[in-house]
Amino acid sequence: MTLSQFISILRARWWLCALVLCLTVATTLVASLLMPKQYTAAASVVIDIKPDPVSAMAFPQMAMPGFMATQVDIIQSDRVALRVIRDLKLADNLELREQWQKATEGRGSFEHWLSDVLQQKLDVKPSRESSVIQEGYKSGDPQFAAGLANAFAQAYIATTLELRVDPARQFNRFFDTQSKEAREALERAQAKLSAYQREKGIIATDERLDVENARLNELSSQLVQLQALASDSSSRQAQAQAGAAERMQEVLQNPLIGGLKADLSRNEARLKELNARLGDAHPQVVEARANIAELRERIAAETRRVSGGVGVTLTINRQREAQVRHELQEQRAKLLRMKATRDEGQVLVREVESAQRSFDALMARLNQSALEAQTTQSYANMLSTAAVPSEHSSPKVLLNTAISIFLGTLLAVGGALMLELTDRRVRAATDVVEALGLPVLGVLPRPGAKRYTGAAGALLLPRPAL
């Protein structure tokens, strides 16, 4: 279908188009005027993204992409609607109960039926680039619409607070139970440690262990010194037993032996002089020899006495060495026992410390959950309250009329085309060519039309080439 054919059809059936358009516009206008007026009241709430005053941290769920969509779902939930019904005491309204009886014949719950009715007229729109949520409520009564819009906003704020406080209260009860169990575990661990310390006589394990370590080191030093003394005494005794006692340091440094040796030297010199002067048989020579022999016996006796003292010193040193060695072994055994005792005590101490840390962590969470359970501030706040609307929001007569004109035009054109398809007529020369497949030689003018002469004014079509 060409544009000229389309225009010719509309010109031929203009009366049908005009009738359909007028009926559509008139029907829409009458319906708009007869429809009851609806008033829309809007309130807005803002989501506060400031850090939580209890935990000093921002709410992590606010950074999630679906957070605002979640808030919209909360506003449109049955929990918020039921809270609105409780706050406004709509369950006591007899008219609403009569409507429920007529609509459901008393089946189901009145509160849930009323919540569904209220939610049908609630419109929630979140802002795209901000944390503001618009709540609109539509009703035939402007005051009722404003009241319901504000009630839904307040119920939403209260519900968000409940959604924060209720889990905190549950956590508080949980942490309270856990903290009591942790306290009992800590008391048991402390009692076990105290009983162990009383049993082992432990007051300050680390300090006592340091003292015993120092005692062990001192005994080790004494043992080394006594071993050195015993080794020295043993070497001197071996020297004495080998017949070299007169070369021992103790003998050489003994003053009595030194004096006797000096007397022996003088007597030997005197004997040599007397022997040279008086002869071997002289009484003085004999007396001198007797004195020399006596001095030598005294020197030998004194040497034996001094060398015998070395043996006694060796015995004493060995006894002291054995005693110190025994004390050292006992000290080592005692220190090992103390270390074992300390290790057992350290296990108990670590149990007490672990129980203490668990108790402290649970008490911190208990205090935090207690504060969160007592909070009265929601992350949603009222931004603007709904005022009583002065003008109705629907029906919109001008908008409905414009839409009816557009739709009426479409219906009129469509009706004309449908009627043309059921009653096809020739309205132009091209229709004859398409219908018969024959060329058109000329077109007669309409009756009463002006006549034209000449080639320029003849109503003749050009003959198509054969």
Summary of the structure (lengths in Angstrom):
residues: 466
radius of gyration: 63.5
end to end distance: 25.3
largest distance: 213.7
contacts: 1249
relative contact order: 0.15
helix: 72%
strand: 6%
